[in-house]
Amino acid sequence: MRPYVYAFCFETADGEVFFRFPRFPEIVSAVKAGAYRRMSAAAKTAHAHDAVVAALQAIVHTRDDVPQPDDPAVTRAGGFVYLSVTEAMKLELYRLFRADGGSMAGFAKLLGRTETVARRLLNLRHNSRPQEIEAAIAAFDKRLVHDWRLEAAA
């Protein structure tokens, strides 16, 4: 499983601070400059994370390509959004679903579940259990392989 990491930067204009995302040019997320100054680093990252997840969920909904992740070792940025393991698992499942080219009804049938359950497995904000996502990946005759490593927390 690939790490899903997306860069973001800040631009200030007209009393607001705009969060910009090179991989998601359609995202424009802004906060008032005063509110931005009061935000902790964790709050800024959480704000950016919410924007990225919203953009990725729109991509899943419209069945578009998921942008390639950024490499923090070679990318200059104001910060990085690191998707959770569950969010990354769901994006891998989405890639399989999209490559299969089927419908949501067909996906649900493949899983032996209802369409509601199938949709939730692709919903990045739904709290699916990892075992459910792994079972859905197995329905495509695939298994999730990941390379765990530890990094210093930001």
Helices and strands as residue ranges (DSSP letters): E 5-13, E 16-20, E 29-32, H 33-38, H 41-62, E 79-82, H 85-100, H 104-111, H 115-121, H 130-138
